[in-house]
């Protein structure tokens, strides 16, 4: 694996992060409605702690967004071609450190159902289920990382 760096995202990363979300294989088929037209906008990136994992060529291989005021992991994606390399695990470890530094005791995650196992393997615990709303017609697992 190439050398990875986790850095704070900037508004200039917006198109690359949006593309990563929209191209995610995890959101094909029934789940496509969740990312159809989704945009990770520059204002969102500037307002929230969004961090990207980049290689030495500055290719974005993954990212996450932490909503500090809500104590919630809002977004977490790893590029399809980079999955299985430990990037997701690195991003979650970074996120928990950022959450701890922000004074949070825990971080809530409302997971995409196929991602639940990943979150459990990286230390989250299941706390419940979120009922379908809007364009989302399926229940989603609710999890929590204890970071204090």
N, C-alpha and C positions, 0 to 999 in steps of 0.2 A: 504494500500500500504506500502511496505517496505521502509526503509530509502534509499534515492537516493543521490548519489554524482556525480557531474560532474567534471571530471578530464581530463587533457591533455592526448591524446592517445600516445602510444609509438609504435615502430615498432613491438613489441611483440603482439600487438593487431591486427595485419594485418589479420591473419586467421579468427579471430572471426568477424571482420568487413566485410570481404569478404563473409563469410557465411551468415551474416545477410542480406546483399544486395542480394545475389543469392537466398535466401529462401523467400524473400518478396512476399507475396500473391498479392501485387499490381502489380507485374511484371509477371503475368502468362498470358497465351493466347497470344494475339497479341503483348503485351509489352515484352514478354520473351527475344526477341532479344537484348533489351537494356542491360540486365545483364548477358547474356550468355557469360561465360568466363571472366566476369569482376573481376578485382583484386584491392583491396585497398592495395597497396603495402607499404612496410616499408619505402621506400624512399619518397613516397608521404606523408606519415604520418609525417615523420621527417621534410619535407620541408614546409608543410602548417599547419596552426592551425586546428587540428582535435581534437575534444572533445567527450568523451564518457560519457553516463549516466550509472552508475553501481549501483547495489544494494549492500547490506552488505556482500553478498557472492562473490562480484566482477563479477557477471554476467553482460555482456553488454546488456543493454535494448534499447539503441539507441545511435546515434552519429550524428555529423555534421562535415562538412569540409568547412572552409571559405578561399577563395582565396583572400587574402588581396590586392595583386597587381592589381587584376581585379575587386575588390569590388563585389565579387560574391559568393553566397552560392552554392557550387558545389555539395555537397551531404548532405542529411538529411534523416535518416531512424530511425524508431522505430520498434522493434521486433513485429511481428504479435501478440504474446501473451500479449504484454505490451501496445497495443494501447487502447486508451480511458482512460488512467490513468493520463493524463496530462504531460507525459514525453516529447512529442513533443513540447508542449507549453513552458516547462522549457528550452528545448534546444534552441528554437528560442529566448527566452528572454536572455539566456546566449550569443547567437551569436550576438544579437544586442549590448549587452554591450561590447563584444570583438571588434566588428566593430567600435563602438564609441571610445574605448580606442586606437584603431589603427589609429584614425583620419579620418575615413570614414564618409561621409555625408549620404550615402545610400548604400544598398546592392541589387544587381540584383539577381533574381531567374528565371531560366528557368525551369518551373515545369513539372513534370510528370502530364498529364492531370487529372487523378483522385485525385491528391493532391492539385489542385488549391484551392478548397474550404477551406482546412486546412490553407493554406497560407493567404487567405483573412481573415479568422477568427482570425488569429494571428497578423493582422495589416498590411499586405502587400497590395499594390494596384496594379491593373492590368495596365500594360503600353503598351502591345502589344501582338503580336504572333510571334513565331519563326517558320519559314517554315521547312518542312521535309528535312533532309539531311542524306546521308549514309544509315545505317540500320534503321533509324527512318523514318517511312513512314506516320507520322501524325504531324499535327501542335501542337506546345506546347505553353502554355500560358507563357508570360513574365510578371514578377511582380517585385516590388521594395519595400523594407523596407526603410523608411526614419529613420535614426538613429541619426542624428545630433541634 
